[in-house]
Amino acid sequence: MKVVIIGGGAAGFFAALSVKKHHSGAEVTILEKSSKFLAKVKVSGGGRCNVTNATFNNRVLSEKYPRGEKFLRKAFEEFNAKDTFEWFETRNVALHTYPDNCVFPKANDSQVIIDCFMREAHRLGIDLFTSEGVKEIKKSGNNFLLITQTGEYTADKVILTTGGQPKIEGFSILSNFDLQIIPPVPSLFSFNISDTKLHMLMGNVIENASARIEGLKLKGIGPILVTHWGLSGPSILQLSAWGARVLNEKNYKFNLLVNWLGDFTEMQTKEILENAIMSHGNKLLLNFCPFPFTNRFWAYLLEKNNFTETLKWKELQGKLFNKLLNTLINDPFKVEGKTTFKEEFVTAGGVSLEEIDVQTMQSKKVPGLYFAGEVMDLDGITGGFNFQAAWTTGFIAGKLKPIK
């Protein structure tokens, strides 16, 4: 049996290795259009590779996917985060779980993941070709004909793992098949904000924060990172994932409201401010901050309210008190665009999950054509969830099971 995997990324390699596990005699080939395999794995997580998330309840795990929750909940019954741990550790790749449940290789280097995949692929005799982009897939009887940049390949089974595409034209490889493609839009992006004083705080991280989009029932919880173009970090990336389509419709122009204290309520924040007034009334606001902010960030919040440098805590009354209170828990920003991490881009969209059998990852219309990874209309929030989806769908696709 000849099996061709189109796409040499995370899902592609995992699918190929799964094929060899379940069909040891199969001839397996990976075709990658670029000059390097596993390029996204290399740069992910700042070059460390967030391989999964230590969420071991499949229902809770599936809730981390804005697109594909119900689909993946079933798929995780076959291969989940626990299985990912076992898979890597039995291949001598030690993993480390951080307090936020993000899982990285202990080596803190994505190259160990790449080396593991390449080592396994060579051991199992998988044929690997780079700079071999597939332009067209044709059905030829019960088989497939793949037309590439340099020639043709035949296959009994094809697994498509080409990842997310920035434009719908990226799915033209499937033009010979009547498949529904959900138009792709960016997911996991940071917000551009024109505030030069905010930009000067680049690198500041507010660990316990939350953010929401005015007029929408969307909320991101977690650290916020100040960048030289605006705001990023887990809280912002969560918002971008859950709001991917509606923010695209808004042309990425909307009002953002930030609670710099995370889930602190107005009453809780009031109490902290009142205690500061009572205990540190003669101190300058600038010299005493009752919150876990850097001095620079605290000064930014005070300046934003036009507070003088000589303002003392005991003078924080009436309108001044309310202004600071509102800034702490409901700070407004005008978002005027997005910044996408090009090397790590994630999209909402792809082959509709209605077209795919979740038990096999096979096309319901085209027998022998399977899918894995972000080429499908599924994507997760930041934190290792997109890689987990790649491992899960790649493992199932590699079984090459027929639809019952």
N, C-alpha and C positions, 0 to 999 in steps of 0.2 A: 504494500500500500504506500502510495506517494502522498505526502502531506506537505503543503507549502504554507508557511506563515508569512503574511505580508505585513512587515513592520517589525523592526528590531529593537523595540523598547521593552519596558517592564512587562506588559501583558504578553507581548510576543515571545519573549524568552520563557516566561512561566508557562505559556501554552505549549511551547515546543518541548520543554522538559516534562510536562504532563503527558504529552503524546508518547514520549519514550517510556515513561513509567507504565502507562496502561497498554501500550502497543509496542513492545520492545523491538519487534521486527520491522517497524515502519521506517521508510526513508523520509527523513524530515529535513526541510530546507527553510531557512529564514532569509527573506529578501528585504533589505533595508535601503531606502532611496538615498539617504545621506551617506557621508563618508565615515560615520562612526556609529557603532551600536550603543544603545543605552545612554544617549546623550542627556536626556532629561533626568535619569537617575543620577548622573554625575553631578549636576548642578543643584539638585533638589536639596531643600533644607540647608541652604548655604554651603553645599558641598559635603554635608554630613549624611543625608538621606534618611528622612523620617519614614521608616519602612512600614509602620502600622501604628495603631493606637491600642493601648491595653484596655479596651472595652470588651469584656468577655460575655456580656449579655447580648445576644444577637438582635433582640428587639431594640435595645438602646443603641447598639451600633448602627443599625439601619436608619435610625432617626437623624443621623449626621449627614444624610444625603438629601439635598434639596430636590434632586431629580433621581428617581430610582429606588426610593425607600422600600416600597412593597416588593418590588422585584428582587432587591438584594436581601431582604429579610428571608426569602425562600432560599436564595443562593447561599447564604451564610450557614444554612443547615448542612451544606456539603463541604464548605471550607471557610473557616473564620479566623479571627485574630489568634486564637490559641493554636490553630493549625499552622499559622504563619510563624509563630515562635518556634514550634517544633521543627518546621521545615528548615529554617535557617540554622538553628542550634545543632541539629543532627549533621549539618554540613560545616560545622566548626566556625560558624559566624555568631559570636556572642553578642547578645542584645542587651541594651540598658533602658529601663523605663524611668522617665523623669516624673516629677510630681504632677505635671499636667497630663500624664498618661501617654505622652508622645514617646515613641520607641525609636531609638537610633542604634546603629551598631556601636558596641563598646569602644571600638577604635575611633569613633567620631569621624569617619572618613567613608564617603560613598564608594570609594574605589574597592573596598572589601566586598561590597555587594556585587559590583561589576565583575570582579575577579572570580567570585563564587559562581556566577552565571556562566561566565566564559569557560571556567574549569569544567563545570558540569556538561556544558554543550560539547566541548571537545571530547570529554570522557565517553559521552553517549553517541558520538559520531554524527552530530548534527552538522549539516552543511551550512556555512555562513557566507553570505554575500552582501557587501556594501556597495553603494553607488549603483544600485539596481532597483530603480523605481518601477513599479508596475503601473502601466498606463491604462490597461483594460483587462477585464475578466470576462471570458466567454464560457458558456456552458457548451460542452461538446459531448453529446450523448449523456452518459452517467458521469463523465469526467469534466475537468475544467482546463481551459487554455488561458494562460497568463501571458500577456504581451508586455514586455519590459523595454527599457531604453536600449538594450543590446540584443535582445532575441526573444525566445519563447520558452515557456515551461509548461509541462502538463502536470496535472495533479488529480488524485482521486478525491481529496478533501482539501479545502482552503479555509484557513482561519485568518480573518481580517483584524489586525490590531494596529491600525495606522494612527490611533490617538485622536485627540480633538483637533478640529480644523478651524482656522479663523474665518473661513468663508464656505458657503455651501458648495462652491465649485470644487472644494477639496474632496467631495464625495463622488466626483464624476466617474471614478473607478467602478462604481456600482450602476452606471447608467444603463447597462444591458438588463437590469433586473428591476421589476416594478416594486421598489421598496420605498416606504415613507421615510423621508429624511426631515428631522426637525431642524430648521435653520439655526446655525450656531451663533451664540453671542458670548462675549467674555464673562468669565466668572473669576473669583479670587483676584481682585484688583484693589489698589489703594485709591484714596480720594484726593483730588487736586483742590487746594484751597489757596486763594490769593491773599495771604497774610504774611508779609515779610517779617514781622516781629515773631510770628509763630515759627517761620522757617529757621530763624536764628537759634531755635531750641532743638534743631536737628539732633537726633540721637537720644533725646529724653524719652524714657518709657514710664508711663503711668500704669503700674501693675494691675490695680483693681479698678477698672473703669467699665463703662458701658456706653453704648451709642444707639440712637434710633433715628429713623428717617421720618421727618414730619409728614403726617398724613397717611402713614403706612403702619401696619401692625408688625413691624420688623424690629428686632432688637439684637444687638451683638454684645456679648459679655466677655470681658477678659482684657489683657493688656492693650494699650494704645501706644503706638510708636509715632513720634513726631519726625517727619522727614523734611527734606529741603523743598518738597513740593506740596506737603500737606500732612495727612494722617494715614497711618497704616497700622499693622499689628493685628493679632487674632480677632479682636472685637470688630474692627473695620472689615477684615476679610470675611468674617461670618456674614455681615450685612451684605457684602458684595455678592456672596454666593446665593443667599436666600432671595436677594432682590435682583438677581442677574437680568431677568427679562424686563421687569418693570423699570429698572434703572436705565436699561437700553432704550426703552420707549421714551423716557424722560431726557434722552440724549445726555445723560450723566450730569444733569443740572438740577439740584434739589437742595433742600435745607436739612442739615444734620444737627441733631441735638445731643450733646455729650454730657454724661454724668461722670465727672472726674473721680467720684467716690464709689463707683460701681453700682451697688444696689441700695446705697444709703437713701433713706427717705428724707423728705423736707424736715420732719420732726427730729430725726436723728442728727441731721446736719445743724439744725438750729441749736440743739443742745450742746454740740461741740463748740459752736461759735460763742454761745452764752457763757460756757465754762471758761473759754479763753478770755472773755471780757472780764469775768470775775477774778480769775487767777493771774492774769497778765495785763491788767488794765493800763498800767503805766508804760508798757513796752510798745515799741513801734510795731505795726503790723508787718512791716518789711523784715523785722528782726526775729519774729516768732511765728512759725507756721505749725498749726496743730494737726496737719495732715501729712501723709507720707510723700511729699513732693520735694524735688530738688529746689534749692534756693532760687535758681534761675526761673524755674517754672512758676513758683509762687510769686515772684516779682512780676512775671508776665501777666498772671491773673489780676494782680492788683493794678498794674498799669492799664490793663484792658478796661478797668472800671474808672479810670482817671483819678485813682486815689493818689494823694500826695505822699511823698516819702516820709513826711513828718506825722502822718496820721497814726494816732495811738489806738490801741484796742478799746479803751474806754470811750473813745469818740465814735466808735462804730455803732451808730444808732439810726433808727428810722430808715430812710431811703438807702443810706449807705449799707446798712445791715442787709436789707432785702436784695440790693444789687449783688453783693458778694454771695449771698445764699443762692441766688438764681444762677450765677455764673458757675458755682461749684456743681450744681446738680442738673442744670438745664442750659448749658453753654451753647449758643447757636453759631453755626458756621454755614456759609454759602459754598456748596460744592460746585465746581465749575469744570469738571472733567475727571478722567481716571488715568491711572498709570498701571499698565499691565506688565507683569514680569515676563518678558518675551521668552526666556529660556524655560520657564516653568509654567507657561500659560495653561490655564484650564478653561474649558468651554462648557456652556450649557447648550445641549443640542447634539445631533448625530442621528444614527439609525434609531428609529422609534422602537421602544421596548415592546410595542404591540406586534412588531415583526419577528420577535425572537422568543424562542421557547426557553424559559428560565431553567428547566431541568437539564438542558443540553447546550445552551447558547447557540443553537442552530437556527438558521432562518426557517420560518414557517412556510415560506414560499419556494425556497431554493435548497433542495436537499444537498447536503455535503458542504454547505457554506456556513461557517461558524463565525462568531464575533467575540471579542474580549477587550476590556478596557474602555477608554474614553471615546472610542469610535461610536459607541452606543450613547444614547441620550441618558447618561447617568453621570453624576459628579458629586463629590463630597466637599464639606468645608475643610479648612486647613487643619492639620494635625495628624497626618498619616492615613487619612481615610481614602484618598484617591488611590494610593498604592494598594491598600487592602482590597479595594474593588478590582484592581488589576490582577492581583494574585488569585482572588476568588473566581473571577470570570475566566481567567486564563486556565486555571486548574480544571474547571468544569468543561470548557471548550475542548481541552486536550484529551478528554476521555473519548471524544468523537462518538458519543452515544446517539443512536437514532431517536427521533421523536416517537414516543409511544402512541 
